[in-house]
Amino acid sequence: MLIRSKIVQKLHEITTKKGWDIAPENIVVEQPPKIQMGDFATTLPLALVKSLRRKPVDIANEIASEFSMDEVASVQPLPNGYINFFFSTPFLQSCFKSVLENPRGFISNPSGMGKKALVEFVSANPTGPLTVANGRSAPIGDAIANLLEIQGYHCDREFFINDMGAKAQKVAKSVFFYYAQQLHHPIPPPEEMYPGDYVPLLASSYIEKEGDALLHMPPEKAIEVLQEYCISKMISSIREDLEFFQIYFQSWFKESTLHDGYIQDTFQQLCSQKVVEEKEGAHWFLTTQFGDEKDRVLIRSNGLPTYLLGDIAYHRNKLERGYDLCVDVWGADQSHVNPLKWALEVLGFASDSLKTVTFQLVHLFRDNKEVKMSKSGGNYITLRDLLNEAGPDVSRFVYLSRSNEQHLNFDLDVAKNRDPKSPVFYAQYAFTRCKGIGREAEACQIDIPHRWDDVDISLLTNPSEIQVLRRFAIMPELLDRACSSLAPHLVTQDIHILANDFHSFYENCRVIDTTNIELTKARLLLVKGIEQLLSVLFAIIGIQTPERM
């Protein structure tokens, strides 16, 4: 049980004993904004003021007088009704030992053990290269999958290929225009031309491969052939970009595989549950029955399925493949989350089997000026361009530095700087310093301790050392928060905080002191714990652990 849950349980035991009526879920225990204020704090006295008709400070004092836990050394009631809790030294030491023995296991919460999860992300239309904007979903989805694996899930990653939409046909028509033009067989341009330098390049590559073969086909057939070719080329390019970003998918799922009767079967299953009605020549999902403001079209009056029906079928397919949890990483413009979930419930799947994570736009800055981007106008920066300029580690760290629900300002100049202003450099430098300290110890012929019994931990009494130990103790709670909310930016924040604690310790404590070998060994073991924990956290967000910088 996590320490926060144990504190809640103990507080509930006290209130129950006293006959104070409050449910455990209403007992708030949180980490204070500053670690100097305690490792945890509760507002329980404030929640009891109305029912007990007593001053919050009196309630706080009464609770504090009866609170006792091995993990908590000090309970501090405050005049404002808050109660602060400070961890005990034995508890801090036990957490430190766990970090050394199994850092990944220490921060793990095996709530997903024995279950399967599928994270679908990126899934950009295969009608052009990945851009800085849709590239943001790549590290978000990959890190979410890593968080689920921390929880014990067997997790797969999937890219959904939209190879049936109007955009795929639009790019094929645009490529055909350039194809005919380059073969000196001009044709009228399509009503909507796809922008971007890659469009005529696709035409050139097809000519190099097949010559003028398309000119000898009916135009409809030529467009069909080109559509398949363009999608294949774009997916190959997207796959290369993502692998350069150290992101790999177990499956690439084509939408076209659902159009062999599966979508129609899904529609028929919905109809059998009396939630579909024909109106004005179209078939509607009666979502107003579930509290929606309007019903949603499933099949248009022209007989074609809507995007919603296709998505319902796709997610039915996911769950029928045996996944207990499906996570989608979507752009913020997606608006059919609730209808999709209602449909899955109608089809017999658990209401919590689907979770969605949305991400906002990216604004790129260079030389203190925003780089204007518009994909519809053909004016954009590709993900590969960003990775070539900033590097995969920097790009991942910056993409994950803010909540995905917030707009992201990506400042290239700050990100690329090799100084503390760059958050990724600051974090990785902490790990590099740990490695450097180990090399320095070896040069001084000091045996680096590898076992808990090799050192006297009680020598670690400096406030900067205690700060690191307290950070170790709270880390399982922080990771649990990131896992439960599917928020990888919280891991990035935790890395920065741990790196800050390490740098403070390094500045305030002389690690290698040849005149005090016992203290040196204790501090070397503390450095080893920081190094191991940073390594695990770096792996979750997918950045490297450099030995030297």
ZIDAUR-V588803 format. One record per pair of residues at least 4 apart in sequence whose ideal C-beta (glycine too) atoms are under 8 Angstrom apart, sorted by sequence separation. I is the first residue (numbers start at 1). J is the second residue. If there is no record, write none. Layout:
# ZIDAUR-V588803
I,J
I,J
This chain:
# ZIDAUR-V588803
1,5
2,6
3,7
4,8
5,9
6,10
7,11
8,12
9,13
10,14
11,15
12,16
13,17
14,18
16,20
22,26
23,27
33,37
35,39
37,41
43,47
44,48
45,49
48,52
49,53
54,58
55,59
56,60
57,61
58,62
59,63
60,64
61,65
62,66
63,67
68,72
78,82
87,91
88,92
89,93
90,94
91,95
92,96
93,97
94,98
95,99
96,100
97,101
98,102
99,103
101,105
102,106
103,107
104,108
130,134
131,135
132,136
136,140
137,141
138,142
139,143
140,144
141,145
142,146
143,147
144,148
145,149
146,150
147,151
149,153
164,168
165,169
166,170
167,171
168,172
169,173
170,174
171,175
172,176
173,177
174,178
175,179
176,180
177,181
178,182
179,183
181,185
189,193
195,199
197,201
198,202
199,203
200,204
201,205
202,206
203,207
204,208
205,209
206,210
207,211
210,214
212,216
213,217
217,221
218,222
219,223
220,224
221,225
222,226
223,227
224,228
225,229
226,230
227,231
228,232
229,233
230,234
231,235
232,236
233,237
234,238
235,239
236,240
237,241
238,242
239,243
240,244
241,245
243,247
253,257
255,259
258,262
259,263
261,265
262,266
263,267
264,268
265,269
266,270
267,271
268,272
269,273
271,275
278,282
288,292
292,296
299,303
300,304
305,309
306,310
307,311
308,312
309,313
310,314
311,315
312,316
313,317
314,318
315,319
316,320
317,321
319,323
330,334
336,340
337,341
338,342
339,343
340,344
341,345
342,346
343,347
345,349
349,353
365,369
374,378
375,379
381,385
382,386
383,387
384,388
385,389
386,390
387,391
390,394
391,395
392,396
393,397
394,398
395,399
396,400
397,401
402,406
411,415
412,416
413,417
417,421
418,422
422,426
423,427
424,428
425,429
426,430
427,431
428,432
429,433
430,434
431,435
432,436
433,437
434,438
435,439
436,440
437,441
438,442
439,443
440,444
442,446
450,454
455,459
461,465
462,466
463,467
464,468
465,469
466,470
467,471
468,472
469,473
470,474
471,475
474,478
475,479
476,480
477,481
478,482
479,483
480,484
481,485
482,486
488,492
489,493
490,494
491,495
492,496
493,497
494,498
495,499
496,500
497,501
498,502
499,503
500,504
501,505
502,506
503,507
504,508
505,509
513,517
516,520
517,521
518,522
519,523
520,524
521,525
522,526
523,527
524,528
525,529
526,530
527,531
528,532
529,533
530,534
531,535
532,536
533,537
534,538
535,539
536,540
537,541
538,542
1,6
15,20
22,27
32,37
49,54
54,59
67,72
77,82
78,83
87,92
98,103
101,106
112,117
130,135
148,153
149,154
162,167
163,168
180,185
181,186
194,199
207,212
217,222
242,247
243,248
257,262
258,263
270,275
271,276
278,283
279,284
287,292
288,293
299,304
300,305
305,310
318,323
344,349
345,350
349,354
365,370
366,371
374,379
375,380
381,386
387,392
390,395
410,415
417,422
420,425
421,426
441,446
449,454
452,457
460,465
461,466
482,487
485,490
506,511
538,543
15,21
32,38
48,54
49,55
77,83
78,84
124,130
149,155
162,168
180,186
181,187
193,199
242,248
270,276
277,283
278,284
288,294
299,305
300,306
345,351
364,370
365,371
373,379
374,380
402,408
416,422
419,425
420,426
442,448
449,455
460,466
481,487
482,488
513,519
514,520
538,544
15,22
49,56
52,59
76,83
98,105
99,106
148,155
180,187
215,222
242,249
276,283
277,284
287,294
288,295
298,305
299,306
319,326
330,337
344,351
363,370
364,371
372,379
373,380
401,408
414,421
415,422
418,425
441,448
513,520
538,545
1,9
31,39
32,40
67,75
75,83
76,84
98,106
122,130
130,138
206,214
214,222
217,225
276,284
287,295
298,306
318,326
373,381
387,395
390,398
414,422
415,423
417,425
482,490
512,520
31,40
32,41
75,84
76,85
267,276
276,285
277,286
286,295
287,296
297,306
344,353
364,373
386,395
399,408
415,424
420,429
460,469
481,490
482,491
511,520
12,22
30,40
31,41
46,56
49,59
75,85
76,86
124,134
145,155
177,187
239,249
275,285
276,286
285,295
296,306
298,308
299,309
341,351
344,354
371,381
398,408
438,448
535,545
29,40
30,41
45,56
48,59
64,75
74,85
75,86
95,106
145,156
176,187
214,225
275,286
284,295
285,296
297,308
298,309
315,326
399,410
512,523
534,545
12,24
15,27
29,41
30,42
45,57
64,76
74,86
122,134
145,157
177,189
214,226
271,283
284,296
285,297
296,308
398,410
478,490
479,491
482,494
511,523
512,524
29,42
64,77
72,85
73,86
122,135
177,190
239,252
284,297
285,298
341,354
511,524
28,42
45,59
63,77
72,86
73,87
123,137
275,289
283,297
284,298
298,312
340,354
509,523
9,24
12,27
27,42
28,43
44,59
45,60
72,87
73,88
122,137
142,157
270,285
282,297
283,298
479,494
8,24
11,27
28,44
61,77
67,83
71,87
72,88
73,89
121,137
122,138
141,157
174,190
177,193
267,283
279,295
282,298
283,299
478,494
511,527
27,44
60,77
71,88
121,138
173,190
235,252
282,299
364,381
398,415
11,29
45,63
60,78
67,85
70,88
73,91
174,192
182,200
277,295
282,300
397,415
8,27
28,47
44,63
64,83
72,91
121,140
122,141
174,193
175,194
282,301
337,356
475,494
27,47
57,77
63,83
70,90
71,91
121,141
170,190
174,194
206,226
281,301
395,415
8,29
26,47
57,78
60,81
70,91
120,141
121,142
178,199
182,203
280,301
394,415
505,526
7,29
22,44
57,79
59,81
60,82
119,141
170,192
178,200
181,203
182,204
276,298
334,356
364,386
390,412
394,416
401,423
57,80
60,83
121,144
171,194
206,229
285,308
389,412
475,498
56,80
57,81
170,194
175,199
178,202
179,203
183,207
285,309
334,358
4,29
22,47
56,81
119,144
174,199
175,200
178,203
182,207
311,336
315,340
319,344
390,415
391,416
398,423
502,527
22,48
119,145
178,204
328,354
330,356
332,358
390,416
397,423
398,424
471,497
175,202
176,203
179,206
185,212
202,229
325,352
326,353
327,354
328,355
329,356
330,357
331,358
332,359
389,416
397,424
471,498
20,48
117,145
171,199
175,203
179,207
202,230
205,233
270,298
308,336
312,340
316,344
325,353
326,354
327,355
328,356
329,357
330,358
331,359
332,360
394,422
502,530
15,44
22,51
119,148
183,212
307,336
311,340
315,344
324,353
325,354
326,355
327,356
328,357
329,358
330,359
332,361
501,530
21,51
185,215
319,349
323,353
325,355
327,357
329,359
394,424
397,427
471,501
11,42
20,51
117,148
175,206
202,233
267,298
308,339
312,343
316,347
393,424
20,52
45,77
49,81
183,215
267,299
308,340
312,344
498,530
502,534
7,40
11,44
15,48
316,349
468,501
319,353
467,501
468,502
7,42
46,81
126,161
179,214
180,215
312,347
393,428
498,533
499,534
4,40
45,81
46,82
112,148
117,153
119,155
121,157
123,159
126,162
498,534
3,40
45,82
115,152
116,153
117,154
118,155
119,156
120,157
122,159
123,160
125,162
126,163
362,399
464,501
467,504
468,505
38,76
43,81
45,83
113,151
114,152
115,153
116,154
117,155
118,156
119,157
120,158
121,159
123,161
176,214
267,305
467,505
43,82
44,83
112,151
113,152
115,154
116,155
117,156
118,157
119,158
120,159
123,162
315,354
495,534
498,537
42,82
111,151
112,152
113,153
116,156
118,158
120,160
125,165
127,167
296,336
464,504
465,505
41,82
42,83
109,150
110,151
111,152
112,153
127,168
464,505
41,83
108,150
109,151
110,152
125,167
126,168
263,305
267,309
270,312
495,537
41,84
42,85
107,150
108,151
109,152
125,168
127,170
128,171
176,219
266,309
296,339
462,505
464,507
494,537
495,538
18,62
40,84
41,85
108,152
127,171
360,404
363,407
365,409
464,508
465,509
40,85
359,404
360,405
362,407
363,408
365,410
366,411
368,413
463,508
464,509
38,84
39,85
104,150
176,222
263,309
266,312
292,338
358,404
359,405
360,406
361,407
362,408
363,409
364,410
365,411
366,412
367,413
462,508
491,537
495,541
37,84
38,85
39,86
176,223
179,226
263,310
266,313
292,339
357,404
358,405
360,407
361,408
363,410
365,412
366,413
462,509
15,63
38,86
39,87
290,338
360,408
362,410
364,412
365,413
14,63
17,66
491,540
492,541
173,223
176,226
263,313
266,316
292,342
491,541
172,223
175,226
262,313
287,338
11,63
14,66
32,84
172,224
258,310
287,339
290,342
488,540
14,67
488,541
169,223
172,226
285,339
172,227
175,230
255,310
258,313
262,317
287,342
11,67
171,227
258,314
10,67
285,342
469,526
472,529
10,68
169,227
172,230
285,343
465,523
468,526
475,533
10,69
168,227
171,230
255,314
258,317
459,518
459,519
253,314
465,526
468,529
472,533
7,69
168,230
456,518
460,522
468,530
6,69
168,231
455,518
459,522
460,523
163,227
6,71
7,72
163,228
456,521
457,522
128,194
446,512
455,521
456,522
460,526
127,194
129,196
454,521
455,522
3,71
128,196
163,231
427,495
430,498
434,502
444,512
446,514
457,525
129,198
423,492
427,496
430,499
433,502
455,524
128,198
161,231
426,496
429,499
433,503
444,514
455,525
275,346
441,512
446,517
454,525
427,499
430,502
440,512
449,521
270,343
273,346
332,405
423,496
426,499
430,503
433,506
452,525
161,235
273,347
437,511
446,520
447,521
329,404
437,512
446,521
449,524
270,346
448,524
449,525
270,347
426,503
7,85
269,347
446,524
450,528
159,238
441,520
449,528
448,528
266,347
404,487
441,524
3,87
403,487
404,489
403,489
438,524
402,489
437,524
3,91
400,488
401,489
400,489
438,527
157,247
159,249
165,255
437,527
438,528
157,248
158,249
161,252
163,254
164,255
400,491
401,492
157,249
158,250
159,251
161,253
163,255
164,256
400,492
401,493
157,250
158,251
159,252
160,253
161,254
162,255
163,256
434,527
438,531
156,250
157,251
158,252
159,253
161,255
434,528
156,251
158,253
160,255
164,259
397,492
434,530
435,531
434,531
430,530
431,531
434,534
127,230
431,534
126,230
127,231
138,242
430,534
431,535
126,231
129,234
142,247
128,234
135,241
139,245
141,247
2,109
127,234
138,245
427,534
431,538
126,234
129,237
130,238
139,247
126,235
129,238
138,247
135,245
428,538
130,241
427,538
126,238
129,241
130,242
435,547
436,548
435,548
124,238
431,545
432,546
428,543
431,546
432,547
122,238
427,543
428,544
432,548
428,545
432,549
428,546
424,543
122,242
429,549
428,549
425,549
122,247
357,486
355,486
418,549
245,383
244,384
241,382
400,541
241,383
245,387
241,384
244,387
397,541
396,541
164,310
241,387
246,392
396,542
397,543
245,392
396,543
244,392
245,395
393,543
245,396
392,543
393,544
160,314
327,486
158,318
156,323
153,324
153,325
148,325
148,327
195,375
195,376
197,378
145,327
195,377
196,378
144,327
195,378
195,379
196,380
144,329
141,327
141,329
140,329
137,329
137,330
137,331
134,331
120,318
118,318
118,321
118,323
116,322
117,323
120,326
116,323
117,324
118,325
119,326
120,327
121,328
122,329
116,324
117,325
118,326
119,327
120,328
121,329
115,324
116,325
117,326
118,327
120,329
115,325
117,327
119,329
112,325
144,357
141,357
140,357
140,359
137,359
136,359
136,362
135,362
133,361
133,362
132,362
132,364
133,373
132,373
131,373
133,375
131,375
138,383
128,375
133,380
132,380
135,383
131,380
132,381
134,383
131,381
132,382
131,382
132,383
135,386
130,382
131,383
129,382
130,383
132,385
129,383
130,384
132,386
129,384
139,395
139,396
143,400
140,399
135,395
139,399
140,400
138,399
139,400
136,399
135,399
140,404
136,404
136,408
132,410
247,542
246,542
150,479
147,479
151,483
150,483
147,482
148,483
147,483
147,486
147,488
144,486
146,488
144,488
147,491
143,488
140,488
143,491
139,488
101,452
100,452
97,452
96,457
93,457
109,476
107,475
108,476
106,475
107,476
106,476
109,479
108,479
109,480
107,479
96,469
99,472
92,466
95,469
109,483
93,469
96,472
99,475
92,469
95,472
92,470
95,473
92,472
92,473
91,473
87,470
87,473
150,540
146,539
147,540
146,540
146,541
146,542
143,540
143,541
143,542
142,542
139,541
139,542
100,525
103,529
107,533
100,528
100,529
103,532
107,536
96,526
99,529
103,533
39,470
35,467
100,532
103,535
104,536
96,529
99,532
103,536
39,473
99,533
35,470
39,474
35,471
31,474
31,477
31,478
3,473
3,476
4,477
2,476
3,477
2,477
2,480
